[in-house]
Amino acid sequence: MTKTEYLKCKFSSVSREAGMEVGLGSQVIPKKGSFKYLGSVIQGDGEIGEDVSHRIGVGWMKWRLAFGVLCDRKVPQELKGKFYRPVIRSAMLYGSKCWPAKHSRIQKMKNVEIRMLRWMSGHTRLDKIRNEDIRVKVSVSPTEDKMRESRLRWFEHVQRRSLDAPVMRCERLALTGIRRGRGRPKKYRGEVIR
């Protein structure tokens, strides 16, 4: 019971349970803003910023474990790329198929990956070598493409689901034709896939 915590997901901006406590017997259970479940960080406000930062941290941890191989000048660049793709990139992209495609998150992942690839190939930004040239050297495709592939693969699974499966919120909004608010319109999953 001492390890038990709970997370409240905010599905709307209206707060109904102000000052309400959750308890088991006489013990009050503490409320958390986020928690880790199956390697992903789940936040109560529905954002994924902590999960993206966590996955980047996991990628750097794997990088440190493989530093001796990846930064050895005697190891060929293509072999480094073959090692990088399944070990480090797969750890960083775990769960990315469910992330909304925001430019800031994709840019964050791209920046981390190119830092790793530059370090792996022994070049700095002062050498003025283009990112595309470094990717060709180590034969690693862009992270953005891999994230898009995993989202499309997940979308195929969603398309094959049964007709009596629950409908996601973004699909419901697209079907009912609810007007969007002011400002730049949000892209729903259907628009991103299209």
C-alpha positions in Angstrom: 0.0 0.0 0.0 2.9 2.4 0.6 3.9 2.2 -3.1 0.4 2.8 -4.4 -0.2 6.1 -6.3 -2.8 7.3 -8.7 -3.0 9.6 -11.7 -5.9 11.7 -12.7 -6.3 12.1 -16.5 -7.8 15.5 -17.5 -10.2 14.8 -20.4 -11.8 18.2 -20.1 -10.9 21.6 -18.7 -13.7 21.4 -16.1 -12.5 20.3 -12.7 -15.3 18.4 -10.8 -13.5 16.8 -7.9 -11.9 19.8 -6.1 -10.3 18.8 -2.8 -11.3 15.1 -3.2 -8.9 12.5 -1.8 -8.5 8.9 -2.8 -7.9 6.3 -0.1 -7.7 2.6 0.7 -9.1 2.0 4.1 -7.7 4.7 6.3 -4.6 5.4 4.1 -4.7 8.4 1.7 -3.2 7.5 -1.7 -0.9 10.2 -3.1 -1.7 11.8 -6.5 1.0 11.9 -9.2 1.2 14.1 -12.3 2.9 11.4 -14.3 4.1 7.8 -14.0 6.1 5.3 -16.0 4.2 2.3 -17.4 5.8 -0.3 -19.7 8.7 2.0 -20.5 6.6 5.0 -21.4 5.9 8.1 -19.3 2.1 8.8 -19.1 1.1 12.3 -18.0 -2.2 13.3 -16.5 -2.6 16.3 -18.8 -2.4 14.2 -22.0 0.9 15.7 -23.1 3.9 13.6 -24.0 6.8 16.0 -23.4 8.1 13.9 -20.5 7.9 10.7 -22.6 10.0 12.3 -25.4 12.6 13.5 -22.9 12.7 10.1 -21.2 13.2 8.3 -24.6 16.0 10.7 -25.5 17.6 9.9 -22.1 17.3 6.2 -22.7 19.0 6.7 -26.1 21.9 8.5 -24.5 22.1 5.8 -21.8 22.4 3.1 -24.6 24.9 5.4 -26.3 27.1 5.5 -23.2 27.0 1.7 -23.0 28.1 1.3 -26.6 30.5 4.3 -26.6 33.6 2.1 -27.0 32.3 0.5 -30.3 30.6 3.6 -31.8 33.6 6.0 -31.3 36.4 3.6 -32.2 38.1 4.8 -35.3 39.1 1.3 -36.3 35.4 0.2 -36.7 34.0 0.9 -40.2 31.3 3.6 -40.4 28.7 1.3 -42.0 29.2 -1.2 -39.2 28.7 1.5 -36.6 25.4 2.4 -38.4 24.3 -1.2 -38.4 24.9 -1.3 -34.6 23.3 2.1 -34.1 20.0 1.4 -35.8 18.7 -1.6 -33.7 20.3 -0.7 -30.4 20.1 3.1 -29.9 17.5 4.3 -32.4 15.0 1.6 -31.6 15.4 2.5 -27.8 14.7 6.2 -28.6 11.7 5.5 -30.9 10.0 3.1 -28.6 6.3 4.2 -28.4 6.7 6.9 -31.0 3.9 5.4 -33.1 1.4 6.9 -30.7 3.0 10.3 -30.4 1.2 13.2 -32.1 3.3 14.5 -34.9 4.4 17.9 -33.6 7.3 19.6 -35.3 9.0 20.4 -32.0 9.2 16.7 -30.9 10.4 15.6 -34.3 13.0 18.3 -34.3 14.2 17.3 -30.8 14.7 13.7 -31.9 16.5 14.8 -35.1 18.9 17.0 -33.2 19.8 14.3 -30.8 20.3 11.8 -33.5 22.5 14.0 -35.6 24.6 14.8 -32.5 25.1 11.1 -32.0 25.9 10.5 -35.7 28.4 13.3 -35.8 30.1 12.0 -32.7 30.1 8.5 -34.1 31.7 9.6 -37.4 34.3 11.8 -35.6 33.1 15.2 -37.0 31.9 18.3 -35.3 29.8 21.2 -36.7 33.0 23.2 -37.1 34.0 20.7 -39.9 31.1 22.1 -41.9 30.0 18.7 -43.2 26.3 18.5 -44.1 24.0 16.2 -42.0 22.9 14.3 -45.2 26.6 13.5 -45.9 27.1 12.1 -42.4 23.9 10.0 -42.7 25.1 8.6 -46.0 28.5 7.7 -44.4 27.0 5.7 -41.6 24.0 4.6 -43.8 21.3 5.8 -41.3 18.0 7.1 -42.6 16.4 10.2 -40.9 14.5 9.7 -37.6 11.5 11.6 -39.1 11.1 8.9 -41.7 11.2 6.1 -39.2 8.7 7.8 -36.9 6.4 8.2 -39.9 6.8 4.6 -40.9 5.9 3.4 -37.4 2.8 5.7 -37.2 1.6 4.3 -40.6 2.2 0.7 -39.5 0.1 1.5 -36.3 -2.5 3.1 -38.5 -2.8 -0.1 -40.6 -3.5 -2.0 -37.3 -6.2 0.5 -36.4 -7.8 0.2 -39.9 -8.0 -3.6 -39.5 -9.8 -3.4 -36.1 -13.4 -4.7 -35.8 -16.3 -2.4 -36.4 -17.6 -2.7 -32.8 -14.3 -1.3 -31.4 -14.5 2.0 -29.6 -14.0 5.1 -31.7 -11.1 7.4 -30.8 -11.9 11.0 -29.9 -10.2 12.5 -32.9 -12.3 10.2 -35.2 -15.5 11.2 -33.4 -14.7 14.9 -33.9 -14.0 14.4 -37.6 -17.2 12.5 -38.0 -19.5 14.9 -36.2 -18.1 18.0 -37.9 -17.6 20.0 -34.7 -16.2 23.5 -35.5 -12.7 24.2 -34.3 -11.7 27.1 -32.2 -9.8 30.2 -33.0 -6.1 30.2 -34.1 -4.2 27.7 -36.1 -6.3 24.5 -36.5 -5.0 21.3 -34.8 -4.2 18.4 -37.0 -6.2 15.3 -36.2 -4.7 11.9 -36.7 -6.6 11.4 -39.9 -5.1 14.6 -41.4 -1.6 13.6 -40.3 -2.0 10.1 -41.9 -3.4 11.7 -45.1 
